[in-house]
């Protein structure tokens, strides 16, 4: 299995940080995604975040589901 690229790791870490900041568990994220019409299972979400392999659309769906209105990509 190939290693995560820097951007895959950044995307996964960014999403994990937002989940933590909002106090949202993977289980709650799945519920929120399902309410939006996005059919996901908790195990699949865990695997996507662990591998860092997911689409930009999935990232945006997750951020929208947990109510993230803006992101800061760097400290600059």
PyMOL commands that set and color helices and strands:
alter all, ss='L'
color gray80, all
select helices_A, chain A and resi 6-22+26-35+42-51+56-65
alter helices_A, ss='H'
color red, helices_A
deselect
rebuild
show_as cartoon
